[in-house]
């Protein structure tokens, strides 16, 4: 990409129209092609004659500040060879404006590569994954795999692909569990899946399956590419802005779980997942491993209200851990707790300290609803950040929109152009509609100046493909390479030729399985 950018630099979108060598320019009757008489496309009104340049620019550019005298002067002095007037785009566009930035491209490429990881086919751990899932990759580090999980049982965590729907999932396998029967697994699964809003909440990693097989208990959760636990990411104290963002995310997710008369029971650094957006400007946290303890400790039958109070306490310890950069729990010694409390008081606001200490020390823990009201002012800050993230995502999506449309057209042109044979017809690609497409290909990609040197105008290529996709009625001149053939067609005519040729190929194509390789 860098070499391509260095070669092209700033690419013009307003280069002169290519003219074949040896063809004298003809009188185009400029007096009859003034802007006020050219047919112009106006969104919502279709093609209308008599729409002047000043009206079109006003419709397309709501921020135009030209005076009436300036608009009349432009309309009288501007003539165009054919077709609609150009839209008010910048004269030059950098190549990076036509796609994702290097940072965003690297971010999504990294997520894709991470999702494609697989274990070696000879790895013995493949036997631990049930047949409905394939392409397994163990997510446990060597140190974590050598000891029991935080749930008290030997556990393996895999990234797997479902053979049923092709989606990626996170598969937890717990061995040596004797207290979980298929009936218990089904009951726990029903609790967490019967509430659709709980499954779709953005702050909760949903549970999809829970079953017993091979003398083990399996839990299938959604797989989040690029996610890391807070324990893996925590390298020091978080800033107060980031900490408030995490608190609002977690409170919203916990509130949804408690409203469904359930408890999270996994609020700690090793079970909370964190991700960043494409610009690495916003941290997202999600509750993970929901439903696991409900199945593993089903026989204890603790009251839901007590479990929800434990969630509130665990949230307080989690906030203190994130604020100090040190993992602190209810089992930590008093000296460590006192040092962390002093650090919190010295480096964070009184509001943050009061909330954290209230969750940990108060004799009667506040409900999640009370906590939501206490931080309601901070939610607006997070809402602003969410809107900025949405705007960034929409900009990234719009930058790829043009690329997707162009790719579809280029694939069709690639199937048709220069095809050596079509059944017994060896001249199919150089006759009829296909001949028009060959000339159009030269018009778009093989422009040259009067001396025969190539004109590398990316703006012309993008504009031509966009007009082809929109079936524009603008007329263009297509000329053969020897200059002996010339035709005047519209982009709509070329689009119809492309569609007819591609449909003809599809109608007479054979499946890939019919190919025989020696």
Order of alpha helices (4+ residues) and beta strands (2+ residues): alpha-beta-beta-beta-alpha-alpha-beta-alpha-beta-alpha-beta-beta-alpha-alpha-beta-beta-beta-alpha-alpha-beta-beta-alpha-alpha-alpha-alpha-alpha-alpha-alpha-alpha-beta-beta-alpha
